[in-house]
Every structure is written in structure tokens, then in C-alpha cells.
Amino acid sequence: MLNEIEKSRLAELEQAFELFNETSVQLTQSYESLQQQVSDLQMQLAKSDREKRRVAERLSRLLSLLPAGVIALNEFNEITEMNPSAERILGADAIGRNWDVVVMNVFLTANDAGELMTHDNQAYQLSETSLDQALGKILLIQDVTAARQLQDHINRHQRLHSMGEMAASLAHQIRTPLASALLYVSQMNSGHLDDTNRERFVGKALNSLRHLEGLVKDMLQYAKGGKGSDQRIELTHLIGRVKIAVENKVTQSQSFVEFDSFMPGLVVTGDLDGLVTALENLINNAIDVVGSKAHIQISVNKVADNKVDIVVKDHGPGIEATNLEKIFEPFYTSRAQGTGLGLAVVRAIAEAHNGQAWVKSIVGYGSSFGIRLPLAEMKGIE
């Protein structure tokens, strides 16, 4: 028969087995719960993986079909990835090469608008997104040649539309000097005309014809958009041509045009006759506004590494602030004898040379008109 000590130990053992059984049941339940959770997580991971693969496949197809080129650059500015469109633009051998080197090899020029031009006049718009410094950049390059051509057609249509308006607006302007020239020429056949009057009539007829010539020249320049060639033009040569072009107007008005000295060797690209016409219009406009004995100052200022301002400054009455925004619009003029086309031609020529026309004025102190042009690289001057 068990004594009390043995009974006590037996009871403790029974309690220990019961506790062990309870713990085992709890562990089993926990294990089964963990298995269920693992199974759920595996299902979620599988679903997420399928979704990622689906998104990756869609993104891959999208990049393959995208007409724009997508280019990935690493932190060393080297091309690491590109889609088929970018490969067609840059060539398959662009992978692994430095982006700046690829641009130099594939494209001919680049402008401030982010456009890249190829040797066959294809235009591409470039934009970029910076990633983390250790990841590099993503570039987007797309062909905008058709858009540029469409814009050129629209601009041409607008110019032709303006030409139609101009034909009516300038009819009386052309008729007046033409009638005057015919009158003076007809009087020169008179046998009663002495040499003094004959010379005076010749001078008046020539003035009327020169006025007509100026009107026709402005119309032609405005119609063609201001740019007819892509020759390299040294600014010293351009200013020399302008001096000759305005000589007659300056002499007749008893004006003084001062040409400031400037850095030699500056070169722009474009149409020499068009740029001469633009500067001639600015000088003639200043003389017409000031009147006789005008003092006009011409300066050439390099405003950046790749831009130059050609400025025509007068000491006339100035322009009201409300008129500054429309001063370059076609047919806007404050002069009774003006056609409102001279400054519009200036703007058309400047924009055709990838530049801009600008004006600054203070009423009572005069005005400064400028043409800002991109500088060409320093090479041999034609």
C-alpha cells in the first residue's frame, strides 16, 4: 500500500502529464494556425507575383509599342537600357556609351527648347526625369518633325492671311507714292521745265520709288518668314552692310547714327539680307519717330555664352507701356504715314533665326529695340 509521499509524487506526475498534454494540444493548434498563415501568405505572394509579372509584361509591351524613345542612364551618364523606339533613333550600339557622346554622333544641333536636330532635318524633343543620384536619369525622346512642319504650315498660313489683309491696308500707301512718282516723271517731259526743277522732280520721283521699294521689300520679307538661307555671318560684316543700307535715309534726315565697337569674331547663322532688312527697319523706324537730326546708337552686346543682342537706341518720345505689347503686331502703327509692317518684319526675321525681338522704352527718354540671336560656333567665316 502506497504511503503518503508516494501518493503525493504520483499526484504531481499526473498533474505534470496533464500540463504536458495541454501544452502539446496548444502547440499543435499553434502549429496548425501557423501552417494556415503560411499557406495564406504563400497564396498572397503567388497572387502578388502574378500581378507583378502581368504589370511588367504590360509595361514591357507598352515600352515596345511606345513611339517615343525611353532611355535609362546610370550615375555615370551611360545608357543602360532603351526601348525599341530609342534604339531606332540612336542605334543598337548606343547601349553602354556615354549619353553626351551619343548626342554628338547622332544629332547635328541642339537648341534651348530641348530640341535635337539630325543631319536629315529630323527634330526630336528631349525631356528628362532625375532619379536618385545613385540611379541616374530617365530620358524621353520623341519625334516632333511632323509637329514642327505643321507649325511651319500654320505660320505660313497666318502670314498669307496677314498678306491678304495687308494688300487692302497698304493699297492707299502704294497708290500715293506711285501717283506722285508718275506725276513728277510726266512733268519732266515738259519743254518749259528748267534744269533746277527737273532735278527737283527727279529727286521727288526717286523718293517716291524708294518708298515703294521699301514697302515691297517688307511685304516679301514678311511673306517668306524672314529666313532664306543658313549662311554663317560675321557681325562686323552684317553691321557694315547695315551702314550702307541706311546711308541714304540718314543723309536725307540729317541724322547721326553711332555704331559702337564690339567684340570681333562673333558669328550668327542665317540670312544676311533678312538681318540687314530687320536692322534697317529698326533704324528707319527710330529716325521716323524722332524726325530730322535724330541721334541713333547701334550696339552689339554678348549677353550669354551663346547669345548676342543687336540694339538700336534712340532718344525720341518713347512708347507708352500699354503699347509695348502690340508694337510688333502687323499693321499696328502710331504714325500717319506708317504701314505697321516694319516692326512685324523685324520680329518675323528674329524668330526665323531662332531669336527674338524686344523693346524697352521710357516715355520722354527714348526707346531701345533689340534683336537677340543665337551665336554660331567659332569656325571659318564665309
TORVEX-375146 format. One record per residue (C-alpha): x, y, z; residue number from 1. Coordinates in nm, 3 decimals, always signed. Example, Ala and Ser with C-alpha at 12.3 -4.5 7.8 and 13.67 -1.06 7.14 Angstrom:
<vexgus>
[[+1.230, -0.450, +0.780], 1]
[[+1.367, -0.106, +0.714], 2]
</vexgus>
This chain:
<vexgus>
[[+0.000, +0.000, +0.000], 1]
[[+0.135, +0.344, -0.105], 2]
[[+0.241, +0.576, +0.161], 3]
[[+0.161, +0.942, +0.166], 4]
[[+0.485, +1.053, -0.001], 5]
[[+0.439, +0.821, -0.295], 6]
[[+0.079, +0.933, -0.334], 7]
[[+0.191, +1.291, -0.338], 8]
[[+0.453, +1.221, -0.607], 9]
[[+0.202, +1.027, -0.814], 10]
[[-0.039, +1.321, -0.798], 11]
[[+0.238, +1.557, -0.909], 12]
[[+0.320, +1.329, -1.202], 13]
[[-0.044, +1.317, -1.308], 14]
[[-0.060, +1.696, -1.297], 15]
[[+0.264, +1.720, -1.497], 16]
[[+0.122, +1.483, -1.765], 17]
[[-0.200, +1.682, -1.782], 18]
[[+0.001, +2.007, -1.821], 19]
[[+0.215, +1.840, -2.090], 20]
[[-0.096, +1.722, -2.275], 21]
[[-0.248, +2.070, -2.259], 22]
[[+0.077, +2.226, -2.383], 23]
[[+0.102, +1.972, -2.664], 24]
[[-0.254, +2.049, -2.770], 25]
[[-0.177, +2.424, -2.767], 26]
[[+0.144, +2.369, -2.966], 27]
[[-0.041, +2.156, -3.215], 28]
[[-0.309, +2.420, -3.255], 29]
[[-0.046, +2.695, -3.289], 30]
[[+0.142, +2.489, -3.548], 31]
[[-0.174, +2.430, -3.746], 32]
[[-0.253, +2.803, -3.725], 33]
[[+0.099, +2.891, -3.842], 34]
[[+0.066, +2.644, -4.128], 35]
[[-0.258, +2.809, -4.230], 36]
[[-0.099, +3.154, -4.213], 37]
[[+0.199, +3.034, -4.417], 38]
[[-0.038, +2.888, -4.672], 39]
[[-0.230, +3.217, -4.688], 40]
[[+0.092, +3.417, -4.724], 41]
[[+0.214, +3.184, -4.999], 42]
[[-0.114, +3.235, -5.183], 43]
[[-0.087, +3.613, -5.142], 44]
[[+0.275, +3.609, -5.258], 45]
[[+0.183, +3.397, -5.559], 46]
[[-0.101, +3.635, -5.642], 47]
[[+0.128, +3.937, -5.596], 48]
[[+0.394, +3.772, -5.811], 49]
[[+0.139, +3.704, -6.087], 50]
[[+0.023, +4.067, -6.066], 51]
[[+0.380, +4.194, -6.084], 52]
[[+0.452, +3.975, -6.384], 53]
[[+0.133, +4.096, -6.551], 54]
[[+0.224, +4.460, -6.485], 55]
[[+0.581, +4.400, -6.601], 56]
[[+0.456, +4.236, -6.922], 57]
[[+0.214, +4.523, -6.984], 58]
[[+0.489, +4.777, -6.918], 59]
[[+0.724, +4.588, -7.148], 60]
[[+0.464, +4.580, -7.426], 61]
[[+0.388, +4.947, -7.366], 62]
[[+0.755, +5.043, -7.390], 63]
[[+0.790, +4.832, -7.704], 64]
[[+0.490, +4.995, -7.871], 65]
[[+0.560, +5.346, -7.743], 66]
[[+0.654, +5.572, -8.039], 67]
[[+0.873, +5.783, -7.812], 68]
[[+1.216, +5.665, -7.709], 69]
[[+1.277, +5.585, -7.342], 70]
[[+1.640, +5.582, -7.228], 71]
[[+1.781, +5.491, -6.887], 72]
[[+2.112, +5.646, -6.779], 73]
[[+2.322, +5.534, -6.484], 74]
[[+2.505, +5.762, -6.242], 75]
[[+2.795, +5.784, -6.491], 76]
[[+2.564, +5.922, -6.764], 77]
[[+2.593, +5.597, -6.959], 78]
[[+2.300, +5.438, -7.142], 79]
[[+2.197, +5.119, -6.963], 80]
[[+1.856, +5.050, -7.118], 81]
[[+1.639, +5.177, -7.401], 82]
[[+1.320, +5.073, -7.574], 83]
[[+1.293, +4.981, -7.946], 84]
[[+1.195, +5.337, -8.046], 85]
[[+1.507, +5.477, -7.879], 86]
[[+1.713, +5.205, -8.046], 87]
[[+1.580, +5.310, -8.388], 88]
[[+1.676, +5.672, -8.316], 89]
[[+2.015, +5.618, -8.153], 90]
[[+2.124, +5.284, -8.293], 91]
[[+2.166, +4.950, -8.116], 92]
[[+2.531, +5.024, -8.039], 93]
[[+2.433, +5.314, -7.808], 94]
[[+2.396, +5.077, -7.510], 95]
[[+2.683, +5.127, -7.268], 96]
[[+2.802, +5.451, -7.428], 97]
[[+2.810, +5.797, -7.272], 98]
[[+2.493, +5.996, -7.349], 99]
[[+2.679, +6.317, -7.445], 100]
[[+2.893, +6.123, -7.694], 101]
[[+2.584, +5.962, -7.847], 102]
[[+2.419, +6.304, -7.885], 103]
[[+2.727, +6.440, -8.064], 104]
[[+2.733, +6.144, -8.303], 105]
[[+2.360, +6.119, -8.380], 106]
[[+2.243, +6.481, -8.375], 107]
[[+2.364, +6.789, -8.557], 108]
[[+2.242, +7.070, -8.334], 109]
[[+2.054, +7.134, -8.010], 110]
[[+1.856, +7.440, -7.907], 111]
[[+1.731, +7.597, -7.583], 112]
[[+1.388, +7.440, -7.625], 113]
[[+1.536, +7.095, -7.573], 114]
[[+1.507, +7.000, -7.940], 115]
[[+1.771, +6.791, -8.113], 116]
[[+1.813, +6.813, -8.491], 117]
[[+1.961, +6.532, -8.702], 118]
[[+2.161, +6.571, -9.021], 119]
[[+1.848, +6.496, -9.228], 120]
[[+1.644, +6.770, -9.051], 121]
[[+1.451, +6.534, -8.822], 122]
[[+1.355, +6.715, -8.500], 123]
[[+1.334, +6.541, -8.162], 124]
[[+1.207, +6.678, -7.831], 125]
[[+1.409, +6.571, -7.527], 126]
[[+1.289, +6.568, -7.168], 127]
[[+1.439, +6.407, -6.860], 128]
[[+1.350, +6.294, -6.510], 129]
[[+1.618, +6.269, -6.245], 130]
[[+1.610, +5.961, -6.025], 131]
[[+1.802, +5.900, -5.707], 132]
[[+2.162, +6.013, -5.750], 133]
[[+2.279, +5.653, -5.744], 134]
[[+2.025, +5.551, -6.011], 135]
[[+2.082, +5.814, -6.281], 136]
[[+1.813, +5.954, -6.513], 137]
[[+1.526, +5.855, -6.738], 138]
[[+1.516, +6.037, -7.074], 139]
[[+1.218, +6.064, -7.309], 140]
[[+1.290, +6.149, -7.672], 141]
[[+1.015, +6.186, -7.930], 142]
[[+0.998, +6.279, -8.296], 143]
[[+0.838, +6.624, -8.335], 144]
[[+0.926, +6.673, -8.702], 145]
[[+0.563, +6.649, -8.812], 146]
[[+0.458, +6.893, -8.540], 147]
[[+0.727, +7.140, -8.647], 148]
[[+0.623, +7.108, -9.011], 149]
[[+0.259, +7.158, -8.913], 150]
[[+0.354, +7.467, -8.713], 151]
[[+0.551, +7.598, -9.012], 152]
[[+0.243, +7.547, -9.230], 153]
[[+0.026, +7.724, -8.975], 154]
[[+0.273, +8.013, -8.956], 155]
[[+0.282, +8.031, -9.335], 156]
[[-0.098, +8.029, -9.348], 157]
[[-0.110, +8.307, -9.090], 158]
[[+0.141, +8.509, -9.290], 159]
[[-0.059, +8.458, -9.609], 160]
[[-0.376, +8.558, -9.424], 161]
[[-0.195, +8.868, -9.299], 162]
[[-0.076, +8.933, -9.653], 163]
[[-0.437, +8.938, -9.768], 164]
[[-0.521, +9.192, -9.502], 165]
[[-0.205, +9.381, -9.584], 166]
[[-0.297, +9.411, -9.951], 167]
[[-0.605, +9.610, -9.856], 168]
[[-0.433, +9.801, -9.578], 169]
[[-0.142, +9.911, -9.798], 170]
[[-0.341, +9.990, -10.113], 171]
[[-0.358, +10.362, -10.043], 172]
[[+0.002, +10.361, -9.916], 173]
[[+0.121, +10.225, -10.250], 174]
[[-0.113, +10.439, -10.456], 175]
[[+0.008, +10.769, -10.309], 176]
[[+0.384, +10.737, -10.381], 177]
[[+0.311, +10.570, -10.715], 178]
[[+0.086, +10.857, -10.823], 179]
[[+0.347, +11.108, -10.704], 180]
[[+0.623, +10.934, -10.899], 181]
[[+0.410, +10.923, -11.215], 182]
[[+0.325, +11.291, -11.175], 183]
[[+0.687, +11.401, -11.136], 184]
[[+0.806, +11.179, -11.421], 185]
[[+0.533, +11.313, -11.651], 186]
[[+0.635, +11.673, -11.569], 187]
[[+0.995, +11.604, -11.672], 188]
[[+0.883, +11.574, -12.036], 189]
[[+0.769, +11.935, -12.033], 190]
[[+0.974, +12.163, -12.261], 191]
[[+0.923, +12.456, -12.024], 192]
[[+1.098, +12.281, -11.733], 193]
[[+1.437, +12.424, -11.640], 194]
[[+1.725, +12.215, -11.508], 195]
[[+1.666, +12.314, -11.145], 196]
[[+1.303, +12.200, -11.143], 197]
[[+1.389, +11.893, -11.348], 198]
[[+1.646, +11.792, -11.087], 199]
[[+1.395, +11.857, -10.809], 200]
[[+1.130, +11.642, -10.980], 201]
[[+1.384, +11.363, -11.032], 202]
[[+1.466, +11.369, -10.660], 203]
[[+1.098, +11.359, -10.559], 204]
[[+1.026, +11.077, -10.805], 205]
[[+1.321, +10.878, -10.666], 206]
[[+1.198, +10.930, -10.310], 207]
[[+0.854, +10.800, -10.403], 208]
[[+1.004, +10.500, -10.580], 209]
[[+1.232, +10.423, -10.283], 210]
[[+0.927, +10.433, -10.057], 211]
[[+0.756, +10.183, -10.286], 212]
[[+1.068, +9.966, -10.285], 213]
[[+1.066, +9.963, -9.905], 214]
[[+0.701, +9.858, -9.895], 215]
[[+0.759, +9.575, -10.141], 216]
[[+1.070, +9.458, -9.955], 217]
[[+0.882, +9.447, -9.624], 218]
[[+0.597, +9.254, -9.782], 219]
[[+0.837, +8.997, -9.931], 220]
[[+1.029, +8.955, -9.608], 221]
[[+0.713, +8.911, -9.405], 222]
[[+0.566, +8.667, -9.658], 223]
[[+0.869, +8.435, -9.658], 224]
[[+0.909, +8.445, -9.282], 225]
[[+1.241, +8.626, -9.266], 226]
[[+1.489, +8.348, -9.338], 227]
[[+1.606, +8.238, -9.678], 228]
[[+1.943, +8.072, -9.613], 229]
[[+2.172, +7.930, -9.344], 230]
[[+2.499, +8.106, -9.416], 231]
[[+2.748, +8.197, -9.145], 232]
[[+2.750, +8.572, -9.093], 233]
[[+3.018, +8.763, -8.905], 234]
[[+2.854, +9.052, -8.722], 235]
[[+3.118, +9.301, -8.837], 236]
[[+3.016, +9.221, -9.194], 237]
[[+2.647, +9.249, -9.106], 238]
[[+2.693, +9.591, -8.941], 239]
[[+2.894, +9.706, -9.244], 240]
[[+2.605, +9.613, -9.473], 241]
[[+2.360, +9.796, -9.244], 242]
[[+2.571, +10.114, -9.259], 243]
[[+2.546, +10.113, -9.638], 244]
[[+2.172, +10.031, -9.636], 245]
[[+2.074, +10.326, -9.410], 246]
[[+2.318, +10.580, -9.553], 247]
[[+2.065, +10.748, -9.781], 248]
[[+1.795, +10.770, -9.510], 249]
[[+2.044, +10.908, -9.258], 250]
[[+2.170, +11.172, -9.501], 251]
[[+1.824, +11.286, -9.606], 252]
[[+1.705, +11.322, -9.244], 253]
[[+2.032, +11.486, -9.135], 254]
[[+2.056, +11.223, -8.864], 255]
[[+2.360, +11.075, -8.694], 256]
[[+2.396, +10.701, -8.642], 257]
[[+2.669, +10.596, -8.399], 258]
[[+2.800, +10.238, -8.427], 259]
[[+2.966, +10.126, -8.103], 260]
[[+3.267, +9.896, -8.116], 261]
[[+3.216, +9.534, -8.009], 262]
[[+3.400, +9.205, -7.968], 263]
[[+3.530, +9.080, -8.304], 264]
[[+3.468, +8.728, -8.430], 265]
[[+3.102, +8.699, -8.329], 266]
[[+2.914, +8.487, -8.580], 267]
[[+2.545, +8.405, -8.634], 268]
[[+2.380, +8.172, -8.882], 269]
[[+2.101, +8.275, -9.115], 270]
[[+2.001, +8.504, -9.399], 271]
[[+2.223, +8.811, -9.440], 272]
[[+1.971, +9.013, -9.643], 273]
[[+1.696, +8.935, -9.393], 274]
[[+1.901, +9.052, -9.095], 275]
[[+2.008, +9.365, -9.281], 276]
[[+1.642, +9.439, -9.353], 277]
[[+1.548, +9.390, -8.987], 278]
[[+1.816, +9.629, -8.859], 279]
[[+1.745, +9.877, -9.138], 280]
[[+1.378, +9.875, -9.035], 281]
[[+1.470, +9.944, -8.672], 282]
[[+1.694, +10.236, -8.769], 283]
[[+1.441, +10.378, -9.015], 284]
[[+1.169, +10.343, -8.753], 285]
[[+1.382, +10.534, -8.500], 286]
[[+1.451, +10.813, -8.749], 287]
[[+1.083, +10.837, -8.847], 288]
[[+0.978, +10.860, -8.483], 289]
[[+1.241, +11.116, -8.381], 290]
[[+1.228, +11.315, -8.704], 291]
[[+1.516, +11.505, -8.860], 292]
[[+1.856, +11.523, -8.688], 293]
[[+1.795, +11.206, -8.492], 294]
[[+2.078, +11.055, -8.288], 295]
[[+2.070, +10.675, -8.315], 296]
[[+2.308, +10.443, -8.129], 297]
[[+2.381, +10.088, -8.252], 298]
[[+2.548, +9.842, -8.015], 299]
[[+2.627, +9.471, -8.016], 300]
[[+2.625, +9.306, -7.673], 301]
[[+2.710, +8.946, -7.593], 302]
[[+2.451, +8.859, -7.327], 303]
[[+2.549, +8.494, -7.271], 304]
[[+2.794, +8.237, -7.398], 305]
[[+2.564, +8.159, -7.691], 306]
[[+2.353, +8.474, -7.746], 307]
[[+2.404, +8.827, -7.871], 308]
[[+2.187, +9.139, -7.870], 309]
[[+2.197, +9.390, -8.156], 310]
[[+2.042, +9.705, -8.011], 311]
[[+1.910, +10.021, -8.180], 312]
[[+1.865, +10.302, -7.928], 313]
[[+1.702, +10.640, -7.992], 314]
[[+1.632, +10.950, -7.784], 315]
[[+1.279, +11.002, -7.909], 316]
[[+0.949, +11.045, -7.727], 317]
[[+0.933, +10.686, -7.607], 318]
[[+0.642, +10.442, -7.612], 319]
[[+0.353, +10.417, -7.369], 320]
[[+0.358, +10.098, -7.160], 321]
[[+0.015, +9.997, -7.292], 322]
[[+0.151, +9.994, -7.648], 323]
[[+0.469, +9.795, -7.585], 324]
[[+0.298, +9.455, -7.609], 325]
[[+0.146, +9.524, -7.953], 326]
[[+0.433, +9.723, -8.104], 327]
[[+0.547, +9.419, -8.310], 328]
[[+0.199, +9.324, -8.429], 329]
[[+0.131, +9.355, -8.806], 330]
[[-0.041, +9.678, -8.911], 331]
[[-0.005, +9.842, -8.571], 332]
[[+0.139, +10.194, -8.614], 333]
[[+0.112, +10.529, -8.443], 334]
[[+0.233, +10.725, -8.746], 335]
[[+0.004, +10.857, -9.016], 336]
[[+0.246, +10.750, -9.290], 337]
[[+0.339, +10.419, -9.134], 338]
[[+0.228, +10.081, -9.265], 339]
[[+0.258, +9.894, -8.936], 340]
[[+0.462, +9.622, -9.105], 341]
[[+0.825, +9.726, -9.044], 342]
[[+0.847, +9.605, -8.684], 343]
[[+0.638, +9.295, -8.762], 344]
[[+0.902, +9.209, -9.021], 345]
[[+1.171, +9.257, -8.756], 346]
[[+1.001, +9.008, -8.527], 347]
[[+0.941, +8.759, -8.809], 348]
[[+1.307, +8.772, -8.910], 349]
[[+1.430, +8.737, -8.550], 350]
[[+1.206, +8.438, -8.479], 351]
[[+1.304, +8.276, -8.810], 352]
[[+1.663, +8.287, -8.682], 353]
[[+1.563, +8.117, -8.354], 354]
[[+1.588, +8.453, -8.180], 355]
[[+1.351, +8.718, -8.054], 356]
[[+1.278, +9.087, -8.097], 357]
[[+1.236, +9.301, -7.786], 358]
[[+1.177, +9.663, -7.688], 359]
[[+1.237, +9.874, -7.378], 360]
[[+1.112, +10.230, -7.356], 361]
[[+1.067, +10.518, -7.114], 362]
[[+0.827, +10.793, -7.218], 363]
[[+1.019, +11.115, -7.267], 364]
[[+1.361, +10.945, -7.275], 365]
[[+1.358, +10.723, -7.582], 366]
[[+1.342, +10.357, -7.680], 367]
[[+1.575, +10.064, -7.730], 368]
[[+1.484, +9.796, -7.982], 369]
[[+1.686, +9.476, -7.993], 370]
[[+1.724, +9.152, -8.182], 371]
[[+1.856, +8.863, -7.972], 372]
[[+2.020, +8.593, -8.183], 373]
[[+2.196, +8.263, -8.103], 374]
[[+2.567, +8.269, -8.173], 375]
[[+2.722, +8.011, -8.404], 376]
[[+3.034, +7.817, -8.320], 377]
[[+3.364, +7.989, -8.396], 378]
[[+3.467, +7.844, -8.731], 379]
[[+3.580, +7.974, -9.064], 380]
[[+3.383, +8.278, -9.175], 381]
[[+3.219, +8.266, -9.512], 382]
</vexgus>
